[in-house]
Structures are given as C-alpha cells and as structure tokens.
Amino acid sequence: MNSTKPNTTEEKLFSLNDLKWIWSAIANGWYLFIICPVVLGLVGFFYSYKTTPQFVSKIEVLVKSNEVYDYQQSLRSNIGYNGLNSDIPNQIRVIKSFDLVERTLSKLNFDVSYFIIGRLVTKEYFKDTPFKVDVFYLDKRLYESPFEFKILDDKNYELSYFKSGDKIVAQHLFDEYVQTNDYAFNVHSKGEGDRFVIGHEENTHYQFIIHKENYWVNKVMSNLQIVNIPNTSILQLMLTDEIPRRAQIILDTLANEYIYYTVENDFKINENSLNYINTQLGEVVGILDSIELEVEQVRDTNNILNLKLESSAYFSGMMEAEMKEKKLELQLKSMFKLMEYITDESSENIQPPSFYMSDNDPYWNSALSKFAELRMDKIEMEYIVKEGHQGLGQLYIEMELLRKDMLEYIKNVNEGLVNQLEQVKSQRLFYMGMVKKLPRMEREVLAVDRRLQVNEMLYMFLLEKRATTYITRSGIVPQTKVIEKARKLSRVGRKINDSVVLFVLFGMGLAFALAMLKYLLFHTFGSSKELASETDLPVLGSIPLVTEREILDGALTSSKSNIMEAFRGLRTALSYMSSGGDSKVFMLTSIHPGEGKTFLSYNVASIYAKSGKKVILVDFDLHKPRVHKLLELSNENGGSSYFSGNITVDKLKVHHLENNLDVITSGIVPPNASELVLSDKVKELLSKLRNEYDFVFIDTPPIGYISDGIVLMNLVDNSIFVMNAKKANKKGIKFLEEVVSKSNLKHKGVVLNGVKQNRWKYMYGKYGYGYGYGYGYGYGYGYGQSNDKPT
C-alpha cells in the first residue's frame, strides 16, 4: 500500500501525466469557463457601446515643391531667399507650435460642443443640432461644465446647470440676447427661414459645454501626429477626434495657415524693398522737378540755346563721375544697413533690408542666404525649445562664426568701395576744374543740366529696381502645397464585435488563471489514488460519503452494505500494516476537527470486534470528547478521572457495547487536559489494556490544533491519520509529513474519508461507500459540525 514517487534519472522529459493536474484544475473549475467569458463579454459589449469612438483623419502636405520658373528662382535669390523651409524636423515643430495651432483654431468656431443624451450613451454632434449658442460672457467656474438644454416650443427653451452644488433652471427666448450674473448668451434656432422647426426635438435631451480658451489648442496639439514619408519632403498630418468631419476641417485650415506662414516672410521682404525704393523715388522726383524748373529759368534768363561741344564733353565727364559717385554712396549706405542687420542679434527680421549687392558674387549670395536661414531657424527654435537647449546653443555658435566671416567680407568690400569712391571724386574734381575755365554763363547752364541728367539716370535706375521687385512679388508662390485633402482614415480601437471577442478571450484566459489558482490554493484530494500521488505516506484506503437517508436504511448495520465493505477493506489494510510483532495499539487522529476520526475509530474497532477479536475503544480527546455522545453512553468515571487521581484503575468504568467491544469514555472535561496526557498513568493504562485486549483503539484530538495526539504517538504502535476529502490538500499532507519526520513512528498511514460516490465507484467498481462525519470543537477554534448524524 505504500506509494512512492519515482526517483530515477532516466525519467522521460515529458509525459501526459504531467498535464493531469492541469486537466483536474480545468475540470474542477469548469463553471469559471462559463461565468468569466459571459460576464466579461457583457462588460466588453457595454464598454464598447458606451465608449466614444475615435477616428483618425489625414492630410498630406508637400513641404517644398520647387514649382517656380528659373527666372523666378533667380529673383528670389536676389532678395536672399534660398530654401528656408527645407529643414523637415523644424517644419514639423512649426506645424505643431502653439501659435500656429491657435491661429488655426481662431478661424474656427469650436468654443461650444453639443451633445444628445441617450439612455445609455451621450453622443456629441457637430453642426447637426437644431440650435446654436453664441457666448459673450461666462463665469469662469462654469467652463467645461454641462448645460442641460430643453426645447419647450418654437420660441422658448429651458436651460439648467449646476453652480457650487446648486441646480439653476432658467427659461429664455430663442434669438434673444440674454445676460445674467453667470452668462451672456444668444441661442439661435435653426430651421427654415427665421422660424424654428419643431418635431421630435421637444423630447430630445440636449446638452452643451463651453470650453476654455486653450481647450481646443491643447487637444489638437496632443492628438496631432506628423510623420515624414521616408526619402521625400511629404508630411502626413493625422488628427484623432470623435467627429471625423471636424478633424478634417481642422486639418484643412491648419494646412492653409502653414502654407501662408511659408510665404509670409517672402511678402514682408518684398514689401520692405518696395517701401525703400518708393521712398528713394519720391526724393528723386522732387529733385528732378526743381532742377527742370531751374534749367528753364537759366535758359530763359540767358537766352542760351546750345553749348559748345567741348564744354558739353567736360560737363558729360563730370556728370558721369557724379553718377558713379552717387551709386557708390548708395552701395555704401546699403552695406552699412547690412552690417546693422548682421550685428543686431535681437532683430527678428529674417531677410536683409535691401538688395544692392553684386549678383555675380557667389560667396556673398551663398553666405547671406545661409545667414537668413540660420536666423529663421533660431527664431523658430527659440519659440519651440527652452533656453539652454543643446541644438539652440550649437545654432548660436554657427551664426556667430558666419557673422564674423560676413563682417570681415563687408569690411573688405567697404574698403574697395571707398577706394573707388575716392577715384571717382578725383575724376569729378578734374572735370569740375575744366568746367570752371568755361565762361560763367555756360557753366551755370551746364551745371544745372548735369544735375538734371544725373537725377534722371538715378530715377531710371530706381524704376528698374522697382520693376524687378514687382516681378519678384508675382513670383512669390507657396513652395508648400496640399497634395491630398483631409479625409477620414480609420477608426481608432476596435468595433463592438471585436471588443466582445477580445473580452471573451480575456475571460477564457482569466477563467484558466483562476482555475489554476483555485487548484493550487484550494484543491482537495478527491480519491485515495490522487492522494497517494502527492505523498510518500502509505494511503490505507478511502471511505465514501453516504447520506443520512442511506444510514437510516441500514448502511451501517447491513454486512453487505457499501460502508461496511469499505471498513472491512480498511481492516485488511491495517492488518497488513501492523502484521508481525506485538502491534496492538492504534491511534486515530486528524489535522482538523470534523474530518470523521471519531466515527472511523468506532467503526474500525467494531469491525475488528465482529471478526472475533477482543477490542476496546478509548476516548483520549479530553478537550472535546465525542465518543460518549456518538454511542449515547454516560461519561462518569472516565479517563480524565483516572488520570487526575480521583479514582483508581479498578474504578475506571468500562462500557460493554456488544460482543468483544468495550469502550472507555473520556470522563468529565478537566481544566488541564493537555497536562493529564503527560501523566505516567496514561502509560500504565495502555500497558494494562495491551495485556487484556487483542486490539486497542484510541481517539485523540486533532493534531493541527492540540498537541495531545503528537504526545500519544510515541505510546502507540500504529498512527492513523484521517483526512476528509473536503479538507485534504497539499498543505495538510506537508504538515503530516513534517510530523512523521520528527516522530519515531513504528507504523503510520493515511485514510481518506468522505469521498464522493462517483469518485469511490471509479476506484472500487460497484462497491461505492462512504461516510463523512464531523463534529463541533470549542475553545475558540471554530470547529463546525457536519450535517451527517452519528449513530
């Protein structure tokens, strides 16, 4: 009967037996595989039904299209614009910047969100409600608070809301300005003409919420995703929102605002250039008007019709020198303005103030475009990142190095211009000296005429530059364009059916986990075979569970009954265990109360007595004795009276129940029961009974709560541990194995009581018996009594 575990090194790496406990766990928790999926499936359905669906809308923007003509690109280069929006990461940061998003939403009226309240779900509507709320003022405590809205008729509506815990209800007229201490509204009705169309709206429960100033800005910035398609300059802008149409409107507007942002600097540069040229033209026109008047006056006064050819040559040379001198001075003036543009670090002007530079100087055009690009990046990064950012610091260093190179270059250019100016001035002074030798009247005429021609040439030069600037303005077209308009892309999350399936699968997994946990923590052994597979202790047999009706029908008195056959089988197992030597004394105990040890003690003793052996049953449970109640015997002059010295062994009352079966009850419950068990009189009594009877059976308290049974183990020949199928678990087996390892027991074994009939029949064929018996145990241990009645 001894069950041993295999301990060989040649075991199979995997066996189907290894999965038996998993199958047992699933079988024991079968109801979990019904409850969990059904409950979680319903949870998934209601969760999906009540959760507001989210949708993703998408728009695609081409950052740099290069859709300009060659001459337009040349004109753009002349004013220093050269690919400022080609840095994709910076452009992504610009699009997601607070200012650009705020500017976008300022063009849209999303301050109020409208809802329809259903029985289970509150759904938001966009431009589909029969009314519109214009907000002029709102108490700051009411932002993001719901206003309940009810349509009374085609002229009146009712408004209700909570403020400081109090509900406020008010009625107003449609299309009428209303002002209170809490709000100032004008609710417009929507319908045919100016009348509100009444229908089912009267029974519809509406609600609206007024948002704070930055509510939508923060929401869009948090839900906006921008992705750069690899190896292209195309950006995908994706926005998640409850209403796809609203998201598409936001994306379209945001794209338009970004496109305008990309050309905004171009128009500012062009406007600055035109203003400068027009200012210069105004001054030159004024000078020309005064000179022309002066020329006419001189000619009329002196009656001069023509000058000599030589005099004209001198004046032409002096005039040409003066023209060159003015151009050089204008270039120097432009260079000084460029120096101010480069050295002024606090300026936010991206482009230089003018364009009076050589178009044939590749270094200067490249450096100036690069500096403008770095300044634009600096302005964008200062807005996006914090002070001390590593990338911003690197940008400062790069700008400073380029600034030094450009200033050095401007210094060299200025020196060259100054040298040229000195030479031109020398030429002008030479011709001026020659002109002075002419007659005074001729000099006056030629001087006025020369001034007129110089300013006319300057006027033509400025007109040419203004025409160039206007042509450049017409060539300013957005290099950024929308290549795919905003459209709904997909739904975020799962549909209701998908969510239900997911929750059901999760329920199956949860059921499996709970079944495994239940098996590991609360599983009890339902058969002797299952018990034997978990312990090295000998399993002597099992006693099936029988009902009270079966007991009344004679299950404990009929020799052919299942229960009696089970006890005879247990007697055979005990005989094998105790065979050989003087093995007469049997102790029956259990870990917990209510496992049926008293019932087994009596019935095993009785079955031995029926075999012709002289047997005695002794109740050693001095804490909560049960034998005398089970057998309906008096409890006077029992074991406790003898152990305490109140009576002698001759006065110890022995009850004769039937042929060959005697019983000694526990006696009156003493105050020091555990100390009496340690008395030498216990050994004397057992020695006396060993000599007078063939077999001695003693019933002890549960060893899991009281140590009396552990003390008595050293005085008996056979220790039998009774485990009830409702309480027999791995923890109990481990406890018994620890007790056995610490005690020097001659013979020991385990009996499983209360096995269900189907389990017992499976193990023993048609002979299915069993009786589970429990009783109450006091002294604060909480021992419960079973529904099975003793006999």
Secondary structure, 3 states (H helix, E strand, C coil): CCCCCCCCCCCCCCCHHHHHHHHHHHHHCCCHHHHHHHHHHHHHHHHHHHCCCEEEEEEEEECCCCCCCHHHHHHHHHCCCCCCCCCHHHHHHHHCCHHHHHHHHHCCCCCEEEEEECCCCEEEECCCCCEEEEEEEECHHHCCCEEEEEECCCCEEEEEEEECCEEEEEEEECCCEEECCCEEEEEEECCCCCCCCCCHHHHCCEEEEECCCCHHHHHHHHHEEEEECCCCCEEEEEEEECCHHHHHHHHHHHHHHHHHHHHHHHHHHHHHHHHHHHHHHHHHHHHHHHHHHHHHHHHHHHCCCCCCHHHHHHHHHHHHHHHHHHHHHHHHHHHHHHHHHHHCCCCCCCCCCCCCCCCCCHHHHHHHHHHHHHHHHHHHHHHHCCCCCHHHHHHHHHHHHHHHHHHHHHHHHHHHHHHHHHHHHHHHHHHHHHHHCCCHHHHHHHHHHHHHHHHHHHHHHHHHHHHHHHHHHHCCCCCCEEEEEEEEEEEECCCHHHHHHHHHHHHHHHHHHHHHHHHHHHCCCCCHHHHHCCCCCCEEEEEECCCHHHHHCCCCCCCCCHHHHHHHHHHHHHHHHCCCCCCCEEEEEECCCCCCHHHHHHHHHHHHHHCCCCEEEEECCCCCCCHHHHHCCCCCCCHHHHHCCCCCHHHCCCEEEECCEEEECCCCCCCCHHHHHCCHHHHHHHHHHHHHCCEEEEECCCCCCCCHHHHHHCCCCEEEEEEECCCCCHHHHHHHHHHHHHCCCCEEEEEEEEECHHHHHHHHCCCCCCCCCCCCECCCCCECCCCCCCC
